[in-house]
Amino acid sequence: MSTTQETVTVHTHRVACDGAGDIRSTGAFKPAALGHPRVYLEIDERGFVDCPYCDKRFILDDAHGH
């Protein structure tokens, strides 16, 4: 089991996560079915937010500041 938290650098304060990661859709197959319900998260003054389902951390790009 990996203990490394996945991180994603983003350029907006509002992000969406469905836990699907890099899985791509093919045909009628929907990758979100492999993850979790889509949630919308807001990055606050800390500069990051963690998904409550999969613990993926979204970090606001420093160039876009607070």
GROMACS elastic network, one bead per residue, 0.5 to 0.9 nm:
[ bonds ]
;  ai    aj funct       b0    kb
    2     5     6  0.82081   500
    5    55     6  0.68824   500
    5    56     6  0.62719   500
    5    57     6  0.71106   500
    6    55     6  0.75945   500
    6    56     6  0.50590   500
    6    57     6  0.62389   500
    6    58     6  0.86953   500
    7    50     6  0.89789   500
    7    56     6  0.58021   500
    7    58     6  0.58077   500
    7    59     6  0.70799   500
    8    56     6  0.75719   500
    8    57     6  0.62495   500
    8    59     6  0.60890   500
    8    60     6  0.86146   500
    9    57     6  0.85231   500
    9    58     6  0.58701   500
    9    60     6  0.58379   500
    9    61     6  0.58365   500
   10    13     6  0.79312   500
   10    15     6  0.79100   500
   10    58     6  0.65360   500
   10    59     6  0.59920   500
   10    60     6  0.51068   500
   10    61     6  0.57225   500
   11    14     6  0.88990   500
   11    59     6  0.84935   500
   11    60     6  0.57885   500
   11    61     6  0.55077   500
   11    62     6  0.86852   500
   11    63     6  0.84054   500
   11    64     6  0.63869   500
   12    15     6  0.69638   500
   12    42     6  0.89160   500
   12    43     6  0.81753   500
   12    60     6  0.67554   500
   12    61     6  0.82149   500
   12    64     6  0.78488   500
   13    41     6  0.82101   500
   13    42     6  0.55981   500
   13    44     6  0.74019   500
   13    47     6  0.85164   500
   13    48     6  0.86812   500
   13    60     6  0.68497   500
   13    66     6  0.87076   500
   14    40     6  0.68867   500
   14    41     6  0.56794   500
   14    43     6  0.62707   500
   15    39     6  0.83613   500
   15    40     6  0.56579   500
   15    41     6  0.52730   500
   15    42     6  0.64522   500
   15    43     6  0.78576   500
   15    58     6  0.77317   500
   16    38     6  0.65916   500
   16    39     6  0.55642   500
   16    41     6  0.60898   500
   16    42     6  0.88892   500
   17    20     6  0.79213   500
   17    21     6  0.85170   500
   17    36     6  0.82882   500
   17    37     6  0.81174   500
   17    38     6  0.54503   500
   17    39     6  0.54613   500
   17    40     6  0.65475   500
   17    41     6  0.78019   500
   17    51     6  0.70288   500
   17    53     6  0.89489   500
   17    54     6  0.87978   500
   17    56     6  0.83241   500
   18    21     6  0.77482   500
   18    31     6  0.87550   500
   18    32     6  0.58141   500
   18    33     6  0.87712   500
   18    34     6  0.88161   500
   18    35     6  0.57345   500
   18    36     6  0.52047   500
   18    37     6  0.55729   500
   18    39     6  0.64707   500
   18    53     6  0.86829   500
   18    54     6  0.86809   500
   19    31     6  0.88860   500
   19    32     6  0.69139   500
   19    34     6  0.75212   500
   19    36     6  0.53784   500
   19    37     6  0.78301   500
   19    38     6  0.76735   500
   19    51     6  0.87084   500
   19    53     6  0.76841   500
   19    54     6  0.62226   500
   19    56     6  0.80535   500
   20    23     6  0.57994   500
   20    24     6  0.84185   500
   20    31     6  0.58011   500
   20    32     6  0.54092   500
   20    33     6  0.78658   500
   20    34     6  0.60533   500
   20    36     6  0.74767   500
   21    24     6  0.85855   500
   21    31     6  0.87095   500
   21    35     6  0.79523   500
   23    31     6  0.61454   500
   23    32     6  0.87788   500
   23    34     6  0.87198   500
   24    30     6  0.83484   500
   24    31     6  0.64235   500
   25    28     6  0.76447   500
   25    29     6  0.58343   500
   25    30     6  0.56670   500
   25    31     6  0.56457   500
   25    32     6  0.89866   500
   26    29     6  0.56349   500
   26    30     6  0.76305   500
   26    31     6  0.86278   500
   27    30     6  0.81520   500
   29    33     6  0.84056   500
   30    33     6  0.58931   500
   30    34     6  0.80095   500
   31    34     6  0.55181   500
   31    35     6  0.71029   500
   32    35     6  0.50487   500
   32    36     6  0.64301   500
   32    37     6  0.72396   500
   32    38     6  0.76486   500
   33    36     6  0.69054   500
   33    37     6  0.82047   500
   35    38     6  0.85855   500
   35    54     6  0.83732   500
   36    39     6  0.85306   500
   36    53     6  0.69285   500
   36    54     6  0.79299   500
   37    53     6  0.84863   500
   39    51     6  0.79870   500
   39    52     6  0.88311   500
   39    53     6  0.88408   500
   40    51     6  0.89284   500
   41    49     6  0.70676   500
   41    50     6  0.82283   500
   41    51     6  0.74301   500
   42    48     6  0.84760   500
   42    49     6  0.68766   500
   43    46     6  0.74351   500
   43    47     6  0.59571   500
   43    48     6  0.52101   500
   43    49     6  0.52248   500
   43    50     6  0.88609   500
   43    58     6  0.77833   500
   43    59     6  0.77737   500
   43    60     6  0.72431   500
   44    47     6  0.57932   500
   44    48     6  0.66464   500
   44    49     6  0.72912   500
   44    66     6  0.83233   500
   45    48     6  0.78864   500
   45    66     6  0.67436   500
   46    49     6  0.79992   500
   47    58     6  0.85604   500
   47    59     6  0.60078   500
   47    60     6  0.54540   500
   47    61     6  0.83490   500
   47    62     6  0.84233   500
   47    65     6  0.82477   500
   47    66     6  0.74421   500
   48    57     6  0.67453   500
   48    58     6  0.54459   500
   48    60     6  0.59745   500
   49    56     6  0.84146   500
   49    57     6  0.57280   500
   49    58     6  0.53884   500
   49    59     6  0.67824   500
   49    60     6  0.87879   500
   50    53     6  0.87101   500
   50    54     6  0.82604   500
   50    55     6  0.53732   500
   50    56     6  0.55930   500
   50    58     6  0.62750   500
   50    59     6  0.88311   500
   51    54     6  0.57375   500
   51    56     6  0.53417   500
   51    57     6  0.64369   500
   51    58     6  0.79859   500
   52    55     6  0.57756   500
   52    56     6  0.82534   500
   53    56     6  0.82344   500
   54    57     6  0.89590   500
   59    62     6  0.86716   500
   60    63     6  0.84883   500
   60    64     6  0.71652   500
   60    65     6  0.74617   500
   60    66     6  0.85645   500
   61    64     6  0.56001   500
   61    65     6  0.70190   500
   62    65     6  0.51809   500
   62    66     6  0.83559   500
